[in-house]
Amino acid sequence: MNPIVNPTAWKTDNYKFVEKAFQYTYADRMNKLSPILGERTIKSIDLQLTGSGGYGELQPYDGNNLNIVEKHRGFNTILTPQEFSSSVVLGRKQIMIDKTGECRRTGAVLGSAAAMTVYLHVLRTLGSAFDESKVGGDGVCWANAAHPVASKGSEGRTFIPDEEAGTFSNLLHSALSVSAITDAQSKANRFVTPDGFPFLCEMDTLLVSPELEATAKKICGEDARLDPESANHGANPVYGLKYIVIGGGNDGFNGKQWAICDRRLMKELFVIAYNSKPEVMEGELDNPLKQMFTAYADFAVGWGDARQIIFSNPN
C-alpha cells in the first residue's frame, strides 16, 4: 500500500524564513528614526497622548491651612490606529527552485514595505507640521506661532485653550545656520509648562530636508569644531549636534525647511501608537500549489506637545 502523500508538505518551514527576514528588514529600516520617535503598544480603539501639565510651585504654608491647588492642564491628542496590509502569493515551483532564497526575499520585501509604510507616515507628520489644516490636540498645527500654553480642561474629548495663560511660538523663518540654531536653542529655554515652570529641554538634534544635508554636515560634521560662519573661525557653539535627514520622495521636509528638537522628549511626545506592530502571517488558500504571506500593521503617528521641537520654514 502506497503511503499517503501530503500535498502541502512543500510549505513546511517556509514561514519561518519569511518571518525572520521580515522582522530584520523592518527593524533595520526604522532605526534611522528611532532616536526621535517613541512607541506605544495599546489594545484599544485609540490613544490619548498626554502633553505636559502640573500643579505649579508649592505655596507658602501658614502652619494650619493646606493649599488646595488645581492642575494646570496641557492638551491631549487622540491617535486612532488604522489597519494596513499587503499579501503575496508564491507558487510551489517558484519556492521549490530556491526555497530559502525565495522565502527570504519575500520576507525582506514585505518587511521593507511595512517599514516604509510606517516611515512615510512619520515623514508626512513632520512634513505637514506647517499645514494649518493638520491640527493637534491644542487646536493648531505643529509648527505654529500661537500655541496655547495651557488648557482650561476638556469638553468631551476636545480641550479648551486657557486664553489667560497666553501662547508660545515654535515657528521660525530663518535659513539654517549656526546663529539660527543657537537662536532657536535660546528660544526654547524661555518656554514654560502649563503650570508655569521652565520647560527644561536640550535641543540636541537637528532635523533637515534632503536639500540641507550638505549644510548640516558643515555645521555638525566631524570637521566642524570651528564655526564655518565665523570670520575668525572661532569655536563652533553647536559642534557635536546630531542631525537626521527628514525627507524622501515627495514626503518630509522640503527645500529650506529644518527643525531642532530634544530627542529624549521627542520619544515621549512624538510616537507611533501600535495596536499591532508590523508582522507577517501565513494565509489559507484553497489551492495546494500556492502559499500566501500577508504583512499587517495597525498603527497611528502623532504628537502630544510642541515645546520639544522648533521648526523653521524660511521665506
C-alpha positions in Angstrom: 0.0 0.0 0.0 1.4 3.4 -1.0 2.0 5.9 1.8 -0.3 9.0 1.9 1.4 12.0 0.3 0.9 15.3 1.9 0.3 17.7 -1.0 1.3 20.8 1.1 4.5 19.4 2.6 6.5 21.8 0.4 5.1 24.6 2.5 6.8 23.4 5.7 9.3 25.8 7.3 8.7 28.5 4.6 7.0 30.8 7.1 10.0 30.9 9.5 12.3 32.1 6.7 9.8 34.7 5.6 9.1 35.9 9.2 12.8 36.2 10.1 13.7 38.2 7.1 10.6 40.4 7.6 11.4 41.3 11.2 15.1 42.0 10.4 14.3 44.3 7.5 11.6 46.2 9.3 13.9 46.9 12.3 16.8 47.9 10.1 14.7 50.4 8.1 13.2 52.0 11.2 16.5 52.5 13.1 17.1 55.8 11.3 14.1 57.5 13.1 14.3 55.7 16.4 16.3 58.5 18.2 13.4 60.9 17.9 10.4 58.5 17.7 8.7 56.7 20.6 6.5 53.7 20.5 3.3 52.9 22.5 1.6 49.5 22.3 -2.1 49.7 23.0 -5.1 47.4 22.9 -7.9 50.0 22.4 -9.6 52.0 19.7 -7.4 55.0 20.3 -4.7 56.5 22.4 -4.9 59.8 24.3 -1.3 61.2 24.1 -0.9 63.5 27.0 1.1 66.7 26.8 2.7 68.5 29.7 0.9 69.7 32.8 1.2 70.0 36.5 0.3 71.8 39.8 2.8 74.7 39.7 5.0 75.8 42.6 4.4 74.8 46.2 2.6 77.7 48.1 3.8 79.1 51.4 2.2 77.2 54.3 0.9 79.1 57.3 1.1 76.2 59.7 -2.6 75.4 59.7 -4.3 75.7 56.3 -3.5 73.4 53.4 -3.1 75.0 50.0 -5.5 73.1 47.7 -4.5 73.7 44.1 -5.9 72.8 40.7 -4.0 71.2 38.0 -2.8 73.4 35.1 -3.5 71.2 32.1 -1.9 70.7 28.8 -3.6 69.1 25.8 -4.3 65.5 24.9 -4.1 64.4 21.3 -6.2 61.5 20.2 -4.4 58.9 18.0 -6.6 56.4 16.2 -4.7 53.4 14.7 -5.6 52.3 11.2 -5.1 48.9 9.7 -2.7 48.3 6.7 -1.9 45.1 4.9 -0.4 43.6 1.7 -0.4 39.9 0.6 2.0 38.0 -1.6 1.2 34.6 -3.2 4.0 32.3 -4.1 3.7 29.2 -6.3 5.1 25.7 -5.4 7.6 25.7 -8.3 8.7 29.2 -7.5 9.6 28.1 -4.0 10.9 24.6 -4.8 13.5 26.0 -7.2 15.1 28.2 -4.4 13.2 27.7 -1.2 15.4 29.6 1.2 16.3 32.4 -1.1 12.7 33.0 -2.4 11.3 33.0 1.2 13.9 35.3 2.5 13.4 37.7 -0.5 9.6 37.7 0.1 10.1 38.4 3.9 12.6 41.2 3.1 10.3 42.8 0.6 7.3 42.6 2.9 9.3 43.8 5.8 10.6 46.8 3.8 7.0 47.6 2.7 5.8 47.6 6.3 8.8 49.7 7.4 8.3 52.2 4.6 4.6 52.5 5.3 5.3 53.5 9.0 8.4 55.6 7.9 6.3 57.6 5.4 3.6 58.3 7.9 6.3 59.7 10.2 7.8 61.8 7.4 4.3 63.1 6.5 3.6 64.0 10.1 6.8 66.1 10.3 6.3 67.4 6.7 2.8 68.6 7.4 3.8 70.4 10.6 3.4 73.7 8.7 0.0 72.8 7.3 -2.6 74.7 9.2 -5.3 72.1 8.4 -3.4 69.4 10.3 -4.0 70.3 13.9 -3.0 68.7 17.1 -4.7 68.5 20.5 -4.2 72.2 21.1 -6.1 73.1 18.0 -3.3 74.4 15.8 -0.7 72.9 13.5 2.6 71.6 15.0 4.7 74.4 13.7 2.8 77.5 14.8 3.3 81.0 16.2 0.4 80.8 18.6 0.3 77.5 20.5 -1.8 77.8 23.7 0.4 77.4 26.7 -2.3 75.6 28.8 -5.9 74.5 28.6 -8.9 75.0 30.9 -9.8 71.4 30.6 -11.9 69.4 28.2 -15.4 69.3 26.9 -15.8 65.6 25.9 -12.5 64.9 24.2 -11.9 68.5 23.0 -9.6 70.6 25.1 -10.3 74.3 25.5 -7.4 76.8 25.5 -6.8 78.9 28.6 -6.5 82.4 27.0 -5.2 83.9 30.2 -2.1 81.6 30.1 -1.0 83.1 26.8 0.6 81.5 23.8 4.1 80.5 22.6 5.7 80.1 19.2 7.8 77.2 17.9 8.0 78.6 14.4 10.9 80.4 12.8 11.5 81.7 9.3 15.3 81.6 9.5 17.7 79.9 7.0 19.7 77.1 8.5 22.9 78.4 10.1 24.9 78.3 13.3 23.3 81.5 14.5 19.8 80.3 13.7 20.3 77.1 15.6 21.6 79.0 18.7 18.7 81.4 18.5 16.3 78.5 18.4 18.0 76.9 21.4 17.7 80.2 23.3 14.1 80.5 22.4 13.4 77.0 23.7 14.9 77.9 27.1 12.1 80.5 27.5 9.3 78.1 27.1 7.2 77.4 30.1 5.0 74.4 31.0 1.2 74.8 31.6 1.8 75.2 35.3 4.4 77.9 34.8 7.7 76.0 35.3 10.6 76.4 32.9 10.3 73.8 30.2 13.6 72.0 30.7 14.9 70.7 27.4 18.1 70.2 25.5 17.8 71.0 21.8 20.4 68.4 20.7 19.2 67.0 17.4 18.9 68.8 14.0 16.3 67.7 11.5 16.9 68.8 7.9 15.4 68.4 4.4 17.5 66.4 2.0 18.5 69.6 0.3 20.1 70.9 3.5 22.1 67.7 4.3 25.3 69.3 3.0 24.8 72.4 5.2 24.1 70.1 8.2 27.4 68.3 7.6 29.3 71.6 7.5 27.7 72.7 10.8 27.6 69.4 12.7 30.2 67.1 11.0 33.4 65.7 12.3 35.4 68.7 10.9 33.0 71.3 12.3 34.9 72.2 15.5 35.4 75.7 14.1 32.5 77.9 13.2 32.2 77.8 9.4 30.4 81.2 9.6 32.8 83.0 11.8 35.2 85.4 10.2 38.0 84.3 12.6 36.8 80.7 12.6 36.1 80.7 16.3 34.8 77.6 18.2 31.6 76.2 16.8 29.0 76.5 19.6 26.9 73.7 18.1 29.7 71.3 17.4 28.6 67.7 18.2 25.0 68.4 17.3 23.4 65.3 15.8 21.4 65.5 12.6 18.8 63.4 10.8 17.5 63.9 7.3 13.8 64.1 7.2 12.7 63.5 3.7 12.4 61.0 0.9 10.5 61.0 -2.4 7.7 63.6 -2.0 7.4 63.4 1.8 9.0 65.0 4.7 10.8 68.4 4.8 11.3 70.2 1.5 13.7 72.9 0.3 15.0 75.0 3.2 12.8 73.6 5.9 14.5 72.4 9.1 13.9 71.9 12.8 15.7 71.3 16.1 14.5 69.2 18.9 15.1 67.4 22.2 15.4 63.8 21.2 14.6 62.5 24.7 11.4 64.5 24.9 10.5 63.7 21.3 10.5 60.0 22.2 7.9 60.8 24.9 5.8 63.2 22.9 6.1 62.1 19.2 5.0 58.5 18.9 3.8 55.6 16.9 0.7 54.1 18.6 0.5 50.4 17.7 -2.5 48.2 18.1 -0.4 45.6 16.2 3.2 46.1 15.3 4.1 45.1 11.8 4.0 41.3 11.4 3.8 38.7 8.7 1.4 35.8 8.8 0.6 32.8 6.6 -2.8 32.8 5.0 -5.1 30.0 4.0 -5.6 29.2 0.3 -7.7 26.5 -1.3 -5.1 25.9 -3.9 -2.5 23.4 -2.6 0.1 24.7 -5.1 0.2 28.2 -3.8 1.2 29.8 -0.4 0.2 33.2 0.7 2.0 35.6 3.2 0.4 38.7 4.5 2.1 41.7 6.1 -0.1 43.5 8.5 0.1 46.5 10.8 -2.4 48.6 12.9 -0.9 52.0 13.9 -1.1 55.8 14.0 1.5 58.5 14.3 1.1 61.8 16.2 2.5 64.4 18.6 1.3 65.5 22.0 3.2 68.7 22.6 5.1 71.4 20.6 7.7 72.7 23.1 10.2 70.0 22.4 10.7 71.0 18.8 11.2 74.3 17.0 10.6 74.4 13.2 11.9 76.8 10.6 10.3 77.5 7.3 12.4 80.2 5.6 10.6 82.5 3.2 
